[in-house]
């Protein structure tokens, strides 16, 4: 079978056993180093993609993309919703009343943010209804003072569906007994679990019950909006601010969680840059092994030159060999990286369960997320192959400069 001469000899050199075993060891180390670098890069980028996905789907799914607040209590939120829905990019709107307070149950106290919502409209702007652990979001009805708690809050207070809790607001009320804090007893009608920090911070009540607690019955503070592109929230908010006038102001998710999102993006970039040095170290190993191989094969190179091989052909022979080493390391690294990326979440959960270690409690999600993106795999593979190919240029050039007479003088 006819083959290109340079490819044929390069493949033979790659598979042949070197007379100096140290060269074979260095070659193996360079391939293993490249494999490790590629695998670690794929795994780390998948984990960072997982954190970014969780931030967008869970945290930002619970947090409002964009909200319009009235400087005075809003009497007719439907009219306000119709006005803002005319803006391009706005998908849905729902009323809200926000309260800050404390919940008490059998002597246990927990601080929280209470969101007064319309359950029917809230389904269009929030994912909370898709993550109900117990009960239903529709169980909130006006005048019944029901409450849907986050899973973390429910565990902290030790309550279940049907239990009674007392909501205490920091505003004081005047009564015949003097100044007393404002409080009301609520019944737990549901528990949601998003597996994020909001599980320990949020509770939902009906918007009319929240308005009564705020001493502003029949009104809302504004409307929450869901956008088709959450990254357009600052621009749309600025546009609405001008169109609605001074009676309203807007707030978007970048003010509350923008720093976290930017931090994940920056950390992903920096981790990619730092871990790329592993691939660079493997490339230096390829250079060193190729230089030693060229020294060992000087006599062979001289024979090939005397038989008519051109310097370019000699250069291509060693470029083929170095590229094959890079290809083998990259291919094995891709396979190992895919295996690690698809199982790292289960591995993290196993470590937490086996060693009773809570490694992720300090993060905004309480498990190790991972999302393998084939675009990242392709980019990493391309960069690894480019570095491997570049590492073959100098040793191959050295091989092409070998003089036959000088190399065979002492043979």
BELNOR-V310753 format. One record per pair of residues at least 6 apart in sequence whose C-alpha atoms are under 8 Angstrom apart, sorted by the first residue. I is the first residue (numbers start at 0). J is the second residue. D is the distance in whole Angstrom. If there is no record, write none. Layout:
{{I,J,D} {I,J,D}}
This chain:
{{5,312,6} {5,313,7} {5,315,6} {5,316,5} {5,319,7} {6,315,8} {6,316,6} {6,319,6} {8,316,6} {9,315,8} {9,316,5} {9,317,6} {9,318,8} {9,319,5} {9,320,5} {10,319,7} {10,320,6} {10,323,8} {12,320,7} {13,320,5} {13,323,8} {13,324,8} {16,23,7} {17,23,6} {17,292,8} {18,295,8} {19,295,8} {22,288,6} {22,291,7} {22,292,7} {23,288,8} {25,284,7} {25,285,8} {25,287,8} {25,288,6} {26,284,7} {26,285,7} {26,288,6} {26,324,8} {28,281,8} {28,284,7} {29,281,5} {29,282,7} {29,283,8} {29,284,5} {29,285,6} {29,328,8} {30,281,7} {30,285,8} {30,324,6} {30,325,6} {30,327,7} {30,328,5} {30,329,8} {31,281,8} {31,328,6} {32,277,7} {32,278,7} {32,280,7} {32,281,5} {32,328,8} {33,277,7} {33,278,5} {33,281,5} {33,282,7} {33,325,7} {33,328,5} {33,329,6} {33,332,7} {33,383,8} {34,328,4} {34,329,5} {34,330,7} {34,331,6} {34,332,4} {34,333,8} {34,335,8} {35,277,8} {35,332,6} {36,274,7} {36,275,7} {36,277,5} {36,278,5} {36,281,8} {36,332,7} {37,278,7} {37,329,6} {37,332,5} {37,333,6} {37,336,7} {37,379,7} {37,380,7} {37,383,7} {38,332,5} {38,333,6} {38,334,8} {38,335,6} {38,336,4} {38,337,7} {38,339,8} {39,274,8} {39,336,6} {40,271,7} {40,274,6} {40,275,7} {40,336,8} {40,379,7} {41,333,7} {41,336,5} {41,337,7} {41,340,7} {41,371,8} {41,375,7} {41,376,6} {41,379,7} {42,336,6} {42,337,7} {42,339,6} {42,340,5} {42,343,8} {43,270,8} {43,340,8} {44,267,7} {44,271,7} {44,371,8} {44,375,8} {45,340,6} {45,369,5} {45,370,5} {45,371,5} {45,372,7} {46,340,7} {46,367,7} {46,368,6} {46,369,4} {46,370,6} {47,263,7} {47,267,6} {47,369,7} {48,369,6} {48,370,6} {48,371,7} {48,372,8} {49,367,8} {49,368,5} {49,369,4} {49,370,5} {50,263,8} {50,368,6} {50,369,7} {51,260,7} {51,263,7} {51,264,8} {52,370,8} {53,364,8} {53,368,7} {54,260,7} {57,126,8} {57,193,7} {57,195,7} {58,195,7} {58,197,7} {59,252,7} {60,124,8} {60,125,6} {60,126,6} {60,127,8} {61,125,5} {61,126,6} {61,127,6} {61,197,8} {62,125,7} {62,252,7} {63,124,7} {63,125,7} {63,223,6} {63,224,7} {63,225,7} {63,251,7} {63,252,6} {64,223,8} {64,224,6} {64,225,6} {64,226,7} {64,229,6} {64,232,6} {64,251,6} {64,252,5} {65,223,6} {65,224,5} {65,225,7} {65,226,8} {65,232,6} {65,236,7} {65,249,7} {65,250,6} {65,251,4} {65,252,6} {66,221,7} {66,222,6} {66,223,4} {66,224,6} {66,249,6} {66,250,5} {66,251,6} {67,221,5} {67,222,5} {67,223,6} {67,224,8} {67,247,7} {67,248,6} {67,249,5} {67,250,7} {68,220,6} {68,221,4} {68,222,7} {68,247,6} {68,248,5} {68,249,6} {68,250,8} {69,220,6} {69,221,6} {69,246,6} {69,247,5} {69,248,7} {70,246,6} {70,247,6} {70,248,7} {71,220,8} {71,246,7} {72,215,8} {72,218,6} {72,219,6} {72,220,5} {72,221,8} {73,218,5} {73,219,5} {73,220,6} {73,221,6} {74,217,7} {74,218,5} {74,219,7} {75,218,7} {76,94,6} {76,218,8} {76,219,7} {76,221,7} {76,222,7} {79,222,8} {80,92,6} {80,93,7} {80,222,7} {83,89,7} {83,239,7} {84,90,7} {84,91,7} {84,92,7} {86,235,8} {86,239,8} {88,226,6} {88,227,6} {88,228,7} {89,224,7} {89,225,6} {89,226,5} {89,227,7} {90,224,7} {90,225,5} {90,226,5} {90,227,6} {91,123,6} {91,124,6} {91,224,6} {91,225,5} {91,226,7} {92,120,7} {92,123,7} {92,124,7} {92,222,6} {92,223,5} {92,224,5} {92,225,7} {93,116,8} {93,117,7} {93,120,5} {93,121,6} {93,123,8} {93,124,7} {93,222,5} {93,223,5} {93,224,7} {94,116,6} {94,117,7} {94,120,8} {94,121,8} {94,206,8} {94,219,6} {94,220,8} {94,221,6} {94,222,4} {94,223,6} {95,114,7} {95,115,5} {95,116,5} {95,117,7} {95,206,6} {95,219,6} {95,220,6} {95,221,6} {95,222,6} {95,223,7} {96,114,6} {96,115,5} {96,116,7} {96,206,6} {96,209,6} {96,210,7} {96,219,5} {96,220,5} {96,221,7} {97,112,7} {97,113,6} {97,114,5} {97,115,6} {97,209,8} {97,220,7} {98,112,6} {98,113,5} {98,114,6} {98,115,8} {98,168,8} {98,209,7} {98,213,8} {99,110,8} {99,111,6} {99,112,5} {99,113,6} {99,168,7} {99,169,8} {100,110,6} {100,111,6} {100,112,7} {100,113,7} {100,166,7} {100,167,6} {100,168,4} {100,169,6} {101,108,7} {101,109,5} {101,110,4} {101,111,6} {101,166,6} {101,167,5} {101,168,7} {102,108,6} {102,109,5} {102,110,6} {102,111,7} {102,164,6} {102,165,6} {102,166,5} {102,167,6} {103,109,7} {103,156,7} {103,164,6} {103,165,5} {103,166,7} {103,167,8} {104,156,6} {104,157,8} {104,158,8} {104,163,7} {104,164,5} {104,165,7} {107,155,8} {107,156,6} {108,156,7} {109,152,7} {109,155,8} {109,156,7} {110,200,7} {111,199,8} {111,200,5} {111,201,6} {111,202,7} {112,200,6} {112,201,5} {112,202,6} {113,201,6} {113,202,5} {113,203,6} {113,204,7} {114,201,7} {114,202,6} {114,203,5} {114,204,6} {114,206,8} {114,209,8} {115,203,6} {115,204,5} {115,205,5} {115,206,4} {115,207,7} {115,208,7} {115,209,5} {115,210,8} {116,203,7} {116,204,6} {116,205,5} {116,206,4} {117,205,6} {117,206,6} {118,136,6} {118,137,6} {118,139,7} {118,205,7} {119,137,7} {122,128,6} {123,225,8} {124,223,7} {124,224,6} {124,225,5} {125,225,8} {127,136,8} {127,191,7} {127,193,8} {128,135,7} {128,136,6} {128,191,8} {130,191,6} {130,192,6} {130,193,6} {131,189,7} {131,190,6} {131,191,4} {131,192,6} {132,150,8} {132,189,7} {132,190,5} {132,191,5} {132,192,6} {133,160,7} {133,189,5} {133,190,5} {133,191,7} {134,160,7} {134,188,6} {134,189,4} {134,190,6} {135,188,7} {135,189,6} {136,147,7} {136,189,7} {138,145,7} {138,188,6} {138,189,8} {139,145,5} {139,146,7} {139,147,8} {139,188,7} {139,204,6} {139,205,6} {140,205,6} {141,205,6} {141,206,8} {141,207,6} {141,208,6} {142,207,7} {142,208,6} {143,208,8} {144,184,7} {144,185,5} {144,186,6} {144,204,7} {144,205,7} {144,208,6} {145,185,5} {145,186,5} {145,187,6} {145,188,6} {145,204,6} {145,205,7} {146,185,6} {146,186,6} {146,187,5} {146,188,6} {146,189,7} {146,202,7} {146,203,6} {146,204,5} {146,205,8} {147,187,6} {147,188,6} {147,189,5} {147,190,5} {147,191,7} {147,202,6} {147,203,5} {147,204,7} {148,187,7} {148,189,6} {148,190,5} {148,191,6} {148,198,8} {148,201,7} {148,202,5} {148,203,7} {149,190,6} {149,191,5} {149,192,6} {149,197,7} {149,198,4} {149,199,6} {149,200,7} {149,201,6} {149,202,6} {150,190,6} {150,191,6} {150,192,5} {150,198,5} {150,199,7} {151,192,8} {151,198,5} {151,199,4} {151,200,8} {152,198,7} {152,199,5} {152,200,7} {152,201,8} {153,159,7} {153,190,7} {158,187,8} {159,187,7} {159,190,8} {160,186,8} {160,187,5} {160,188,5} {160,189,6} {160,190,7} {161,186,6} {161,187,5} {161,188,6} {162,186,6} {162,187,6} {163,184,7} {163,185,6} {163,186,5} {163,187,6} {164,184,6} {164,185,5} {164,186,6} {164,187,7} {165,182,7} {165,183,6} {165,184,4} {165,185,6} {166,182,5} {166,183,5} {166,184,6} {166,185,7} {167,180,7} {167,181,6} {167,182,4} {167,183,7} {168,180,7} {168,181,5} {168,182,6} {169,180,6} {169,181,7} {170,180,6} {170,181,6} {171,178,6} {171,179,5} {171,180,4} {171,181,6} {172,178,6} {172,179,5} {172,180,6} {172,181,6} {173,179,6} {181,212,8} {182,212,8} {183,212,8} {191,198,7} {192,198,6} {194,364,6} {194,365,6} {195,363,5} {195,364,4} {195,365,6} {196,362,8} {196,363,5} {196,364,6} {196,365,8} {206,219,7} {207,216,7} {207,217,7} {207,218,8} {210,216,5} {210,217,7} {210,218,6} {210,219,7} {211,217,8} {226,232,7} {232,251,6} {232,252,7} {233,251,6} {233,253,7} {236,249,6} {236,250,7} {236,251,7} {237,249,8} {239,249,7} {240,247,7} {240,248,6} {240,249,6} {278,383,7} {278,386,8} {279,386,7} {282,386,6} {282,387,6} {282,390,6} {283,390,7} {285,321,7} {285,324,8} {285,387,7} {285,390,6} {285,391,7} {286,390,5} {286,391,6} {286,393,8} {286,394,7} {289,317,8} {289,321,7} {289,391,7} {289,394,6} {289,395,8} {290,394,5} {290,397,8} {293,394,7} {293,395,8} {293,397,8} {293,398,6} {297,398,8} {297,401,7} {297,406,6} {298,403,8} {298,406,6} {298,407,6} {298,410,8} {300,313,7} {300,398,7} {300,401,7} {300,403,7} {301,401,7} {301,402,7} {301,403,4} {301,404,7} {301,406,6} {301,407,7} {302,403,7} {304,310,8} {304,403,7} {305,403,7} {310,399,5} {310,400,7} {311,399,7} {312,399,8} {313,395,7} {313,398,7} {313,399,5} {314,395,5} {314,396,6} {314,398,6} {314,399,5} {315,395,7} {316,395,8} {317,391,7} {317,394,7} {317,395,5} {317,398,8} {318,388,7} {318,391,5} {318,392,7} {318,395,6} {321,387,7} {321,388,7} {321,390,8} {321,391,5} {322,384,8} {322,387,6} {322,388,5} {322,391,7} {325,383,8} {325,384,6} {325,387,5} {325,388,7} {326,384,7} {326,387,8} {329,380,6} {329,383,7} {329,384,7} {330,380,8} {333,376,7} {333,380,7} {337,371,7} {340,369,6} {340,370,7} {340,371,6} {341,369,7} {341,370,8} {341,371,7} {343,367,7} {343,369,7} {344,366,7} {344,367,5} {344,368,6} {344,369,6} {347,366,7} {347,367,6} {348,366,7} {348,367,8} {350,356,7} {351,357,6} {351,358,7} {359,365,5} {359,366,6} {359,367,7} {360,366,8}}
